[in-house]
């Protein structure tokens, strides 16, 4: 079976790993086409690389030599410009064509360039054959980047090393993480967002206020309720235009040496749409991750919009959208790989199609700033009747605030089951709430007992044993305590060693502190 994978990011890399056994036995002939010149790397850690907190090797997620040794053909720095669904052939940027029996699209997403005066004509590609919304953000004036790939990260890294004044436009998870990481490395950073608090999509107002205070303490200048309208670029002899300042709707001028755009992402669907595949927020696929219009084509990761029904190509009424997280993307890659391996003749069948998961836990990765949130968090503690969340069960909202110590916790439960939470400045409470939320377990009657987990003298004692053998540590890869401890017993003495053996900590990186805690705990016990 000729399988072609378009897109070689972390989700594409996981797909490759899963089909390698079938490639080695000759059941699958796999070709990978990646637009970037580099081998697959972990985009989730790009902001940490940009802030000089990890080196380039930390981003590697696949053994390129081992992949090549199996016979996989990898074409990096190569664009796919067209899909001929009738002939089942791809046209590449150099004019060559490539046939397929099954096509897997893992084209991911690109940074969104906001509508700012001075940027209207700059979102251009050096390759006009590539569909517009599949292009990387290129052609921006010097001093403006969309932090999405290694080229962007290298620009930011130089500014951090030179202690430049960096403006980050966008207060979502990625923008906030990037701002905190750069400030931690000594750069002067201004985080600019349009709402009253950062991470407004994930946190309630109280949690956002707690995060803003923690960020200010970490050295980030916070600028909220700012409506950016344009940029000022100044001519530099021999360089052309260079960013100088960000403009607000009230005429305010925010100077800076570098502007980092973190205003969301857009799925790369141009290639699919040009081939007549239905698209909405992403490439429309059914729960088996096959295109609505073509059973020989799959989509996975940030470009995949999973939905049932047949409402037509480009229909804006299709609910949902791409998940935007690496864990679900990896599970999609594993599922499609299982389908194709089974189809190619391997005994047994694929795992069941991906089912709708609970809204995932969002974790802010920053040294000294602990933020976790998930589910329905906007319920008012003084209006917590069953109508508050649109459900028939008994809704309760509990809230604790300690501004002096930067601690904030909010719990939203339905019939004592945790349906949403926000936790700022209390890492052990957050870890236990994550276990409770993902396990849909009941909370203790006295909710306040959870707060004791972060008391200086206590490390355990909550409703759930975080060190139980089957307790999940890495939600991206589904790695449990026992797997990590088995590795530690076998000699894994660092987070990196554990990651190589189990994959734990190789996704979003949010569990790396917990892995280190387990390693330290084993050393103490031993």
C-alpha positions, 0 to 999 in steps of 0.5 A: 500500500502506497501511503503518503504523509503530507506534513512532518511536525510532531503529529506526523512524526508519531504517525511515522513511528506507528507505521514503521513495523509495517514499512519494515515488513513491506506491507506499507510503502511510506513517503513523507513530504515536509515543507520545512527543511528540518526533520520533525521537531516538537513545536510545543517547545519552540517558545522555550527554545526561543527563550534559550531555555532548552537547546535545539536537541531538546526539540528532536522527537524522531530518530531520522537515521532509524526512519531512513533505515526502514526504507521510508522516503522523507522529502524535507523542504518540499511543498505539495502544490496540488492533489489530483484525487481522481488519479490519486497523485500529488504535484510537488513544488519542483514539478514532480508528481507522487502517487498514493493509495492512501493520503494522510494530511498533517499540514498543521496550522500557521500563525494568525497575522492580525489585521493591523495597519502596516501588515495588510500586504506582508503575509506573502509566501516566497512560493506563489504555488502554495495555497495562501492559507498554507503558507508560513508567515513570511515577508513580515517587516524585520522585527516582527515574527509569528512564533511558530517555527525554528526560523522565528525562534532563532530571531527571538533567541537573538533578541533575548540574548541581547536583552532587547525590549520584546512586545508579545501581542496575545495573552493566550496560553502560548503568548503568556508562556513565551513572555514568561520564558523570555522574562526569566532569561533577562529580556524586557517583555511586555505582554499585550492582550485585548481583554481585562485578564490574560488567558481569558478563554481558559480562566475566569476573571479571578484566575486571570487576575491571579495569573497577571499578578504572578506574571508581574512578579516574574518581571513581565510588564502586563498591558491589558484592555489594549486594542492594537490597530497598527504598527510603526516601521522605521527605515534602517539604512541597508535593512529596509523597514524595521518594527519600531512601535505598536499602536493602540486605538486611543493613539497610544504608542508602545515602543519595542525592538521586537514584536512577537505575534501570538494571536492564535493559529489557523489550520492549513486547509488551502491544499485540501480545499483546492482539491475539493475536500470539505473544510470548515475550521479545519479539514472536515473528517468523520470520527474515523478521521477520513475526509467527508468527501474521499475515503482514501484521504485522512487528516490528523492534528491541527488541521483536522476538524472532526465532525459528523454529518454532511453539511457541505464544503466550507460550511461555517455552521459545523460545530467544533474545530481542531483540538489544537493540543499535541496529546489528541493529535498523537492519539489521532496519528496512532488511530489512523496508523492502526487503521492503515496497518490493519488495511495493509494486511496485519492481523487484527483491526485498529483501535476504536475511533476516537471518541469525544473527550472532556475538554482537556486540562490546560497547563501553563508551563513557566518556572515559578508560575503554576496555572492549571485549568479545565472544563467549565470555569465561568460559573458564578459561585453566588449563582450556582443553581442547576441552570448555571451550567445548563445541566440538571444536576446539582451545581456547586462552586467553591472558591479560595483566594489568597492574593498575598501569596498568589494562590487562587482555586475555583472548583465547579462540581455537578453532583460532587463530580468535578466539571471544571477548575482553575488553580493558580499558585498551588501546584500540588492541588492542581496536580490532584485536581487534574487526576480528579477531573480526568478520572471524573471522580467525586471530590471530598465532601469537605473541599477545603482538605485539598488546600492542605496539599500545598502546605509546607509539611505535606506532600500527600493526603488528598482524595486521590493518591498521586503516586498510585501505580496507575495514576497518570503522569503524562496526559499527552502520552498516557504514561502512568506512575508505574511505567516511570518508576520501572524506568527509574528502577532500571537506571533512568536518572533524569527526565530526559532518560525517562522520556526516551524510554516512556515518551513521558514529558516529550509532549507539552512538557507540563509533566516534567516537574512531576517526573522529576518529583517521582525520580527524587521520591525514588531516590529518597525511598532507595 
